Amino acid sequence: MQTSLRYSGDSKALRIHAKEKFPIDSKTHLQVQGELDTRTGVPNNFCAMIRHSYHDLFTSLGVGMRYDKRDKVRYTLRGKKSFLVTNDDSVNFVIKGRYDVDQEFKGEVRRSC
């Protein structure tokens, strides 16, 4: 399990973040992660997602749902694509994206970097 302590100026509280990956097969895993606000003692968010890797295409996709204390339950679709810059894999360019919808499949949120 991966754990970390995070501090955000927005909430002015220390948060405990944890993530665990449970393998399903060689290219697929269940990823569960959550965050606990130490000031209030309640979870900020929780996410469960099935992630699948396409190693030959340098791509991964994920589908799941997440709970956020502001948005409540949302469905999530994530993707990540790597482009090699050098032939020896020492430098690459990565594009990530996420698409969220609410329980009624409205109010989409798109994020990319």
DSSP file (Angstrom, degrees, kcal/mol; ACC not computed):
  #  RESIDUE AA STRUCTURE BP1 BP2  ACC     N-H-->O    O-->H-N    N-H-->O    O-->H-N    TCO  KAPPA ALPHA  PHI   PSI    X-CA   Y-CA   Z-CA
    1    1 A M              0   0    0      0, 0.0     2,-0.5     0, 0.0    19,-0.2   0.000 360.0 360.0 360.0 135.6    0.0    0.0    0.0
    2    2 A Q  E     +A   19   0A   0     17,-2.9    17,-2.6     2,-0.0     2,-0.3  -0.854 360.0 178.2 -96.2 128.4    1.2    3.5   -0.9
    3    3 A T  E     +A   18   0A   0     -2,-0.5     2,-0.3    15,-0.2    15,-0.2  -0.950   4.3 172.5-128.9 151.8    0.5    6.1    1.7
    4    4 A S  E     -A   17   0A   0     13,-2.4    13,-3.0    -2,-0.3     2,-0.5  -0.989  29.1-127.2-152.3 156.0    1.4    9.8    1.9
    5    5 A L  E     -A   16   0A   0     -2,-0.3     2,-0.4    11,-0.2    11,-0.2  -0.916  31.0-171.3-103.5 132.1    0.7   12.9    4.0
    6    6 A R  E     -A   15   0A   0      9,-2.9     9,-3.3    -2,-0.5     2,-0.4  -0.969  11.5-163.5-129.4 141.2   -0.5   15.9    2.0
    7    7 A Y  E     -A   14   0A   0     -2,-0.4     2,-0.4     7,-0.2     7,-0.2  -0.990   7.4-170.5-125.0 129.2   -1.1   19.4    3.1
    8    8 A S  E  >> -A   13   0A   0      5,-1.0     4,-1.8    -2,-0.4     5,-0.6  -0.959  24.1-144.4-120.3 135.9   -3.2   21.8    1.0
    9    9 A G  T  45S+     0   0    0     -2,-0.4    -1,-0.1     1,-0.2     0, 0.0   0.742  98.6  64.4 -66.1 -23.1   -3.4   25.6    1.6
   10   10 A D  T  45S+     0   0    0      1,-0.2    -1,-0.2     3,-0.1    -3,-0.0   0.947 115.9  24.3 -66.5 -48.9   -7.1   25.4    0.6
   11   11 A S  T  45S-     0   0    0      2,-0.2    -2,-0.2    -3,-0.1    -1,-0.2   0.645  90.7-143.3 -93.2 -15.5   -8.2   23.2    3.5
   12   12 A K  T  <5 +     0   0    0     -4,-1.8     2,-0.3     1,-0.2    -3,-0.1   0.858  64.6 108.4  52.7  39.2   -5.4   24.1    5.9
   13   13 A A  E   <S-A    8   0A   0     -5,-0.6    -5,-1.0    -7,-0.0     2,-0.4  -0.984  74.4-111.7-141.9 151.7   -5.4   20.5    7.2
   14   14 A L  E     -A    7   0A   0     -2,-0.3    24,-2.4    -7,-0.2     2,-0.4  -0.680  34.6-159.2 -81.6 135.3   -3.2   17.6    6.9
   15   15 A R  E     -AB   6  37A   0     -9,-3.3    -9,-2.9    -2,-0.4     2,-0.6  -0.930  11.8-142.0-119.6 142.0   -4.6   14.7    4.8
   16   16 A I  E     -AB   5  36A   0     20,-2.5    20,-2.6    -2,-0.4     2,-0.4  -0.914  21.3-167.6-101.9 122.1   -3.7   11.0    4.8
   17   17 A H  E     -AB   4  35A   0    -13,-3.0   -13,-2.4    -2,-0.6     2,-0.3  -0.921   6.6-179.4-114.3 134.6   -3.8    9.5    1.3
   18   18 A A  E     -AB   3  34A   0     16,-2.5    16,-2.4    -2,-0.4     2,-0.3  -0.990   4.8-177.4-135.4 143.8   -3.6    5.8    0.6
   19   19 A K  E     -AB   2  33A   0    -17,-2.6   -17,-2.9    -2,-0.3     2,-0.4  -0.999   0.4-178.3-141.5 138.2   -3.6    3.8   -2.6
   20   20 A E  E     - B   0  32A   0     12,-2.8    12,-2.8    -2,-0.3     2,-0.5  -0.997  12.7-153.3-136.7 141.6   -3.6    0.0   -3.2
   21   21 A K  E     - B   0  31A   0     -2,-0.4    10,-0.2    10,-0.2    -2,-0.0  -0.970   6.2-163.9-116.6 124.3   -3.5   -2.0   -6.5
   22   22 A F  E     - B   0  30A   0      8,-3.2     8,-3.0    -2,-0.5     2,-0.1  -0.934  22.7-128.7-107.5 115.6   -5.0   -5.5   -6.5
   23   23 A P  E     + B   0  29A   0      0, 0.0     6,-0.3     0, 0.0     3,-0.1  -0.385  29.5 173.9 -68.2 137.7   -3.9   -7.5   -9.6
   24   24 A I  S    S-     0   0    0      4,-2.7     2,-0.2     1,-0.5     5,-0.2   0.751  72.2 -25.6-104.5 -48.3   -6.6   -9.2  -11.7
   25   25 A D  S    S-     0   0    0      3,-1.9    -1,-0.5     0, 0.0     3,-0.4  -0.819  85.8 -71.3-148.0-168.4   -4.3  -10.4  -14.5
   26   26 A S  S    S+     0   0    0     -2,-0.2     3,-0.0     1,-0.2     0, 0.0   0.750 131.7  26.0 -66.4 -23.3   -1.0   -9.4  -16.0
   27   27 A K  S    S+     0   0    0      1,-0.1    26,-2.9    25,-0.0     2,-0.4   0.415 115.8  64.9-117.8  -0.3   -2.4   -6.3  -17.6
   28   28 A T  E     + C   0  52A   0     -3,-0.4    -4,-2.7    24,-0.2    -3,-1.9  -0.967  52.3 166.8-130.3 139.8   -5.4   -5.4  -15.4
   29   29 A H  E     -BC  23  51A   0     22,-2.3    22,-2.9    -2,-0.4     2,-0.6  -0.990  34.9-120.8-146.6 157.2   -5.7   -4.4  -11.8
   30   30 A L  E     -BC  22  50A   0     -8,-3.0    -8,-3.2    -2,-0.3     2,-0.5  -0.880  30.2-159.9 -94.7 122.8   -8.3   -2.9   -9.4
   31   31 A Q  E     -BC  21  49A   0     18,-3.4    18,-2.4    -2,-0.6     2,-0.4  -0.925  10.1-177.2-109.8 125.3   -7.0    0.4   -8.0
   32   32 A V  E     +BC  20  48A   0    -12,-2.8   -12,-2.8    -2,-0.5     2,-0.3  -0.980   9.2 165.6-121.9 130.3   -8.5    1.6   -4.7
   33   33 A Q  E     +BC  19  47A   0     14,-2.5    14,-3.0    -2,-0.4     2,-0.3  -0.990   5.2 170.9-144.3 153.7   -7.5    5.0   -3.2
   34   34 A G  E     -BC  18  46A   0    -16,-2.4   -16,-2.5    -2,-0.3     2,-0.4  -0.973  18.9-142.9-155.9 167.3   -8.8    7.3   -0.6
   35   35 A E  E     -BC  17  45A   0     10,-2.2     9,-2.5    -2,-0.3    10,-1.0  -1.000   8.5-158.3-141.6 134.9   -8.0   10.4    1.4
   36   36 A L  E     -BC  16  43A   0    -20,-2.6   -20,-2.5    -2,-0.4     2,-0.6  -0.955  15.1-138.0-117.8 128.8   -8.8   11.2    5.1
   37   37 A D  E  >  -B   15   0A   0      5,-2.2     4,-2.5    -2,-0.5     5,-0.4  -0.763   9.7-158.9 -84.5 119.5   -8.9   14.8    6.4
   38   38 A T  T  4 S+     0   0    0    -24,-2.4    -1,-0.1    -2,-0.6   -23,-0.1   0.725  87.3  59.0 -74.8 -20.5   -7.2   14.8    9.8
   39   39 A R  T  4 S+     0   0    0    -25,-0.4    -1,-0.2     1,-0.1   -24,-0.1   0.927 123.0  20.1 -72.3 -44.9   -9.0   18.0   10.9
   40   40 A T  T  4 S-     0   0    0      2,-0.2    -2,-0.2    -3,-0.0    -1,-0.1   0.698  94.7-133.0 -98.3 -22.5  -12.5   16.7   10.5
   41   41 A G     <  +     0   0    0     -4,-2.5    -3,-0.1     1,-0.3    -2,-0.0   0.602  67.9 114.2  79.1  11.9  -11.8   12.9   10.6
   42   42 A V  S    S-     0   0    0     -5,-0.4    -5,-2.2     1,-0.0    -1,-0.3  -0.831  74.7 -97.2-113.5 153.8  -14.0   12.2    7.6
   43   43 A P  E     -C   36   0A   0      0, 0.0    -7,-0.3     0, 0.0     3,-0.1  -0.469  22.7-161.5 -69.4 136.7  -12.9   10.9    4.2
   44   44 A N  E    S-     0   0A   0     -9,-2.5    25,-2.3     1,-0.3     2,-0.3   0.880  72.3 -14.0 -79.5 -43.9  -12.5   13.6    1.5
   45   45 A N  E     -CD  35  68A   0    -10,-1.0   -10,-2.2    23,-0.2    -1,-0.3  -0.987  52.7-163.3-156.7 161.8  -12.7   11.2   -1.4
   46   46 A F  E     -CD  34  67A   0     21,-2.2    21,-3.4    -2,-0.3     2,-0.4  -0.980  12.1-172.7-148.5 137.5  -12.6    7.5   -2.3
   47   47 A C  E     -CD  33  66A   0    -14,-3.0   -14,-2.5    -2,-0.3     2,-0.4  -0.999  10.9-173.9-139.5 135.4  -12.1    5.9   -5.7
   48   48 A A  E     +CD  32  65A   0     17,-2.4    17,-2.1    -2,-0.4     2,-0.3  -0.998  21.5 167.4-126.2 127.4  -12.3    2.4   -7.0
   49   49 A M  E     -CD  31  64A   0    -18,-2.4   -18,-3.4    -2,-0.4     2,-0.6  -0.999  35.5-135.6-145.8 140.0  -11.2    1.8  -10.6
   50   50 A I  E     -CD  30  63A   0     13,-2.8    13,-2.2    -2,-0.3     2,-0.4  -0.870  30.5-166.8 -91.1 123.0  -10.4   -1.0  -13.0
   51   51 A R  E     -CD  29  62A   0    -22,-2.9   -22,-2.3    -2,-0.6     2,-0.4  -0.938   7.2-169.7-117.1 135.9   -7.3   -0.1  -14.9
   52   52 A H  E     -CD  28  61A   0      9,-3.1     9,-2.6    -2,-0.4     2,-0.4  -0.985   9.1-149.8-126.3 133.6   -6.0   -1.9  -18.0
   53   53 A S  E     - D   0  60A   0    -26,-2.9     2,-0.7    -2,-0.4     7,-0.3  -0.853   9.6-162.3-106.3 136.8   -2.6   -1.5  -19.6
   54   54 A Y  E >>> - D   0  59A   0      5,-3.7     5,-1.9    -2,-0.4     3,-1.2  -0.829  15.2-179.3-111.3  86.6   -1.8   -1.9  -23.3
   55   55 A H  G >45S+     0   0    0     -2,-0.7     3,-0.8     1,-0.3    -1,-0.2   0.837  76.8  56.4 -61.8 -36.7    2.0   -2.2  -23.0
   56   56 A D  G 345S+     0   0    0      1,-0.2    -1,-0.3    -3,-0.1    -2,-0.0   0.755 115.4  38.7 -68.9 -22.2    2.6   -2.5  -26.7
   57   57 A L  G <45S-     0   0    0     -3,-1.2    -1,-0.2     2,-0.2    25,-0.2   0.383 106.7-124.0-103.8   0.9    0.8    0.8  -27.3
   58   58 A F  T <<5S+     0   0    0     -3,-0.8    24,-2.7    -4,-0.6     2,-0.3   0.909  71.6 125.5  54.7  45.6    2.2    2.6  -24.2
   59   59 A T  E   < -DE  54  81A   0     -5,-1.9    -5,-3.7    22,-0.2     2,-0.3  -0.954  41.8-170.7-135.6 148.3   -1.4    3.2  -23.2
   60   60 A S  E     -DE  53  80A   0     20,-2.2    20,-2.1    -2,-0.3     2,-0.3  -0.996   4.4-166.0-138.8 147.2   -3.6    2.6  -20.1
   61   61 A L  E     -DE  52  79A   0     -9,-2.6    -9,-3.1    -2,-0.3     2,-0.4  -0.957   3.9-168.9-128.9 147.6   -7.3    3.0  -19.6
   62   62 A G  E     -DE  51  78A   0     16,-2.4    16,-2.7    -2,-0.3     2,-0.4  -0.999   6.9-173.8-140.1 142.6   -9.4    3.1  -16.4
   63   63 A V  E     +DE  50  77A   0    -13,-2.2   -13,-2.8    -2,-0.4     2,-0.3  -1.000  33.0 106.3-132.8 133.6  -13.1    2.9  -15.6
   64   64 A G  E     -DE  49  76A   0     12,-2.3    12,-2.9    -2,-0.4     2,-0.3  -0.944  53.7 -92.2-174.3-163.4  -14.6    3.4  -12.2
   65   65 A M  E     -DE  48  75A   0    -17,-2.1   -17,-2.4    -2,-0.3     2,-0.3  -0.966  26.2-163.9-136.2 154.0  -16.4    5.5   -9.7
   66   66 A R  E     -DE  47  74A   0      8,-2.9     8,-2.6    -2,-0.3     2,-0.5  -0.986  12.9-142.2-139.8 150.9  -15.4    7.9   -7.0
   67   67 A Y  E     -DE  46  73A   0    -21,-3.4   -21,-2.2    -2,-0.3     2,-0.4  -0.942  19.9-179.6-110.3 129.9  -17.0    9.6   -4.0
   68   68 A D  E  >  -DE  45  72A   0      4,-2.4     4,-2.6    -2,-0.5   -23,-0.2  -0.988  33.2-130.0-128.1 138.7  -16.1   13.2   -3.3
   69   69 A K  T  4 S+     0   0    0    -25,-2.3   -24,-0.1    -2,-0.4     4,-0.1   0.751 109.5  38.1 -64.4 -21.3  -17.5   15.0   -0.3
   70   70 A R  T  4 S+     0   0    0    -26,-0.2    -1,-0.2     2,-0.1   -25,-0.1   0.889 128.7  28.6 -90.3 -47.7  -18.5   17.9   -2.6
   71   71 A D  T  4 S-     0   0    0      1,-0.3     2,-0.2     3,-0.0    -2,-0.2   0.503  90.6-154.3 -93.7  -5.3  -19.7   16.1   -5.7
   72   72 A K  E  <  +E   68   0A   0     -4,-2.6    -4,-2.4    30,-0.1     2,-0.4  -0.480  62.4   5.8  62.5-129.4  -20.8   12.9   -4.0
   73   73 A V  E    S+E   67   0A   0     -6,-0.2    30,-0.5    -2,-0.2     2,-0.3  -0.708  70.8 169.8 -93.0 132.3  -20.7    9.9   -6.5
   74   74 A R  E     -E   66   0A   0     -8,-2.6    -8,-2.9    -2,-0.4     2,-0.4  -0.979  29.7-129.1-136.1 149.4  -19.3   10.4   -9.9
   75   75 A Y  E     -EF  65 101A   0     26,-2.8    26,-2.0    -2,-0.3     2,-0.4  -0.813  29.6-157.2 -97.8 141.2  -18.3    7.9  -12.7
   76   76 A T  E     -EF  64 100A   0    -12,-2.9   -12,-2.3    -2,-0.4     2,-0.4  -0.939  19.7-172.0-128.9 139.9  -14.8    8.3  -14.1
   77   77 A L  E     -EF  63  99A   0     22,-1.9    22,-2.5    -2,-0.4     2,-0.3  -0.997  18.9-176.1-126.4 124.4  -13.0    7.4  -17.3
   78   78 A R  E     -EF  62  98A   0    -16,-2.7   -16,-2.4    -2,-0.4     2,-0.3  -0.893   6.6-179.3-122.7 151.0   -9.2    7.9  -17.4
   79   79 A G  E     -EF  61  97A   0     18,-2.3    18,-2.3    -2,-0.3     2,-0.3  -0.995   6.9-172.4-146.6 151.6   -6.6    7.4  -20.1
   80   80 A K  E     -EF  60  96A   0    -20,-2.1   -20,-2.2    -2,-0.3     2,-0.4  -0.987   3.9-174.8-145.2 134.0   -2.9    7.8  -20.4
   81   81 A K  E     -EF  59  95A   0     14,-2.6    14,-2.8    -2,-0.3     2,-0.4  -0.998   8.3-157.1-133.3 131.0   -0.7    7.7  -23.5
   82   82 A S  E     - F   0  94A   0    -24,-2.7     2,-0.5    -2,-0.4    12,-0.2  -0.889   1.7-162.2-108.0 138.0    3.1    7.8  -23.7
   83   83 A F  E     - F   0  93A   0     10,-3.0    10,-3.0    -2,-0.4     2,-0.3  -0.983  21.1-128.5-117.7 124.8    5.0    8.8  -26.7
   84   84 A L  E     - F   0  92A   0     -2,-0.5     8,-0.2     8,-0.2     3,-0.1  -0.536  22.3-177.6 -73.8 133.8    8.7    7.9  -26.9
   85   85 A V  S    S+     0   0    0      6,-2.5     2,-0.3    -2,-0.3     7,-0.2   0.760  73.3  34.6 -97.0 -35.7   11.1   10.8  -27.7
   86   86 A T  S >  S-     0   0    0      5,-1.4     3,-1.0     1,-0.1    -1,-0.1  -0.819  80.6-122.8-117.3 159.7   14.2    8.7  -27.8
   87   87 A N  T 3  S+     0   0    0     -2,-0.3    -1,-0.1     1,-0.2    -3,-0.0   0.717 107.3  59.3 -73.5 -21.5   14.8    5.1  -28.9
   88   88 A D  T 3  S-     0   0    0      3,-0.0    -1,-0.2     1,-0.0    -4,-0.0   0.235 108.8-117.0 -95.1  15.0   16.2    4.0  -25.6
   89   89 A D  S <  S+     0   0    0     -3,-1.0    -2,-0.1     2,-0.2     3,-0.1   0.618  81.6 121.0  63.6  15.6   13.1    4.9  -23.6
   90   90 A S  S    S+     0   0    0      1,-0.2     2,-0.4    -6,-0.0    -1,-0.1   0.771  74.8  33.5 -80.8 -24.5   15.0    7.4  -21.5
   91   91 A V  S    S+     0   0    0     -5,-0.1    -6,-2.5     2,-0.0    -5,-1.4  -0.997  70.8 162.0-132.6 129.9   12.8   10.4  -22.5
   92   92 A N  E     -F   84   0A   0     -2,-0.4     2,-0.5    -8,-0.2    -8,-0.2  -0.950  32.4-129.8-142.1 165.5    9.0   10.2  -23.2
   93   93 A F  E     -F   83   0A   0    -10,-3.0   -10,-3.0    -2,-0.3     2,-0.4  -0.969  25.4-159.5-117.4 126.4    6.1   12.6  -23.5
   94   94 A V  E     -F   82   0A   0     -2,-0.5     2,-0.4   -12,-0.2   -12,-0.2  -0.916   8.6-167.5-117.3 132.5    2.9   11.6  -21.5
   95   95 A I  E     -F   81   0A   0    -14,-2.8   -14,-2.6    -2,-0.4     2,-0.3  -0.974  11.0-174.3-115.7 129.8   -0.7   12.8  -22.1
   96   96 A K  E     +F   80   0A   0     -2,-0.4    17,-2.3   -16,-0.2     2,-0.3  -0.927   4.0 177.0-122.8 148.3   -3.3   12.1  -19.4
   97   97 A G  E     -FG  79 112A   0    -18,-2.3   -18,-2.3    -2,-0.3     2,-0.3  -0.994   9.8-168.2-148.7 154.2   -7.0   12.8  -19.5
   98   98 A R  E     -FG  78 111A   0     13,-2.9    13,-2.6    -2,-0.3     2,-0.4  -0.998   3.1-166.6-144.1 140.8  -10.1   12.2  -17.3
   99   99 A Y  E     -FG  77 110A   0    -22,-2.5   -22,-1.9    -2,-0.3     2,-0.4  -0.990  12.2-173.2-129.9 121.5  -13.8   12.5  -17.9
  100  100 A D  E     -FG  76 109A   0      9,-2.6     9,-2.1    -2,-0.4     2,-0.3  -0.907   5.6-179.6-117.5 142.0  -16.3   12.5  -15.0
  101  101 A V  E     -F   75   0A   0    -26,-2.0   -26,-2.8    -2,-0.4     6,-0.2  -0.957  24.5-120.4-132.4 156.3  -20.1   12.4  -15.0
  102  102 A D    >   -     0   0    0      4,-2.5     3,-1.9    -2,-0.3   -28,-0.2  -0.115  45.9 -80.6 -84.4-171.5  -22.6   12.5  -12.1
  103  103 A Q  T 3  S+     0   0    0    -30,-0.5   -29,-0.1     1,-0.3    -1,-0.1   0.777 132.8  47.4 -64.8 -27.2  -25.2    9.8  -11.3
  104  104 A E  T 3  S-     0   0    0      2,-0.1    -1,-0.3     3,-0.0     3,-0.1   0.259 118.8-110.5 -95.0  11.7  -27.6   11.2  -13.9
  105  105 A F  S <  S+     0   0    0     -3,-1.9     2,-0.3     1,-0.3     3,-0.1   0.846  84.2 114.1  59.1  37.4  -24.8   11.3  -16.5
  106  106 A K        +     0   0    0      1,-0.2    -4,-2.5     2,-0.0    -1,-0.3  -0.765  45.9  48.6-122.6 171.9  -24.9   15.1  -16.5
  107  107 A G  S    S-     0   0    0     -2,-0.3    -1,-0.2    -6,-0.2    -2,-0.1   0.939  73.2-161.6  65.8  50.4  -22.4   17.7  -15.3
  108  108 A E        -     0   0    0     -3,-0.1     2,-0.4    -7,-0.1    -7,-0.2  -0.312   7.6-159.9 -67.3 147.1  -19.4   16.3  -17.1
  109  109 A V  E     -G  100   0A   0     -9,-2.1    -9,-2.6     2,-0.0     2,-0.4  -0.995   5.2-165.3-127.6 122.9  -15.9   17.4  -16.0
  110  110 A R  E     +G   99   0A   0     -2,-0.4     2,-0.4   -11,-0.2   -11,-0.2  -0.916   9.2 176.3-111.4 135.2  -13.0   17.0  -18.3
  111  111 A R  E     +G   98   0A   0    -13,-2.6   -13,-2.9    -2,-0.4     2,-0.3  -0.998   4.6 164.2-135.4 141.2   -9.4   17.3  -17.2
  112  112 A S  E      G   97   0A   0     -2,-0.4   -15,-0.2   -15,-0.3    -2,-0.0  -0.989 360.0 360.0-150.6 157.8   -6.2   16.8  -19.2
  113  113 A C              0   0    0    -17,-2.3   -16,-0.2    -2,-0.3   -19,-0.1   0.258 360.0 360.0-155.9 360.0   -2.6   17.5  -19.0
